[in-house]
Amino acid sequence: MFDQWSEIEIPDQSGRVAVITGGNGGLGFETARALAAAGAHVVMAARNLDKAESATGAIVSAHPAASVEVVGLDLGSLDSVTEAASTIARAHPRIDLLINNAGIMAVPEGRTADGFESQFGTNHLGHFALTAGLLPALLAVTGSRVVTVTSTARHLGRSLRADRDLDRGRYDPWLAYGRSKLANLHFAVGLHRRLTAAGGTAASLVAHPGLTNTDLQATSAASSGGASQKLAHGTARFVGMSPARGALSQLRAATDPRARSGELYAPRFVNSGSPVARPLVGRSVSERAGDELWAVSERETGVAFDVEAMVRQAGP
């Protein structure tokens, strides 16, 4: 009999703090809604504050006891990431969940505030720096989890080398998106390895939502005008899962007591179906690729993400 995990199986989250990037729309909104409904205090970290306030109102309207706060976060600006991490950590020295959900997809070539290719900078580097800033608060809670969202588009991406630039002048929107999503996977696995080696009690998991009809698809089609982006949007509209269904993979990774660090949660049938643990194979578990990505990420962001030192400082 197939495992039919659903939102009703989320354990009581009362007393827990969950930080969600991009919680004001799409998968992030559904994740915030479900966790708030289960009793968690949700920190909605988002760039569009008006949209975040509207999303908060929708959650509280449906669940009057819900506890949600909004923190401004632009993942395309390292200054914003640093400020958001500091604001969140001051207010919440103990964090139970960090869900690295926000992202952009197959957009025209652009640069972040710090000059990085926009998709790699937003989808990966911003989350890398945010996680580094919040890990001490996560390590203060035994059994805390970091869930990073990837995509099947990761199969389009190539791994980074420590001596390679970030493809300046050689831009393809889908290949750039795939690279950012492969980076999300390698980061999650690399964080898992470092936490395990250091004896940390936090867990790092990865999830992909499958084909889901969200704002991500619509924004991609509208911003690029490309035929492939429009096709992806149309496909998602007609055969994609709802955002609530698509969010189940990251919700299960975040809350299922049986989930373990280093695991990938994804739809049973690759891009649709109930969320299940899927094997990580091939380059997904390449330690060399993960280490090279970590080195590039530290170099580019200027963030020394020393997991062992953070675990040691957190103490038993």
Buried (B, 14 or more C-beta within 10 A) or exposed (E): EEEEBEBEEBEEBEEBBBBBBBBBBBBBBBBBBBBBBBBBBBBBBBBBBEBBBBBBEBBBEEBEEBBBBBBBBBBBBBEBBBBBBEBBBEEBEBBBBBBBBBBBBBBEBBEBEBEBBBBBBBBBBBBBBBBBBBBBBBBBBEEBBBBBBBBBBBEBBEBBEEEEEBBEEEBEBBBBBBBBBBBBBBBBBBBBBBBBEBEBBBBBBBBBBBBBBBBBBBBBBEBBEBEEBBEBBEBBEEEBBEBBBBBBBBBBBBBBEEBEBBBBBBBBEEBBBBBBBBEBEEBBBBEEBBBBBBBBBBEBBEBEBBBEEBBEEBEE
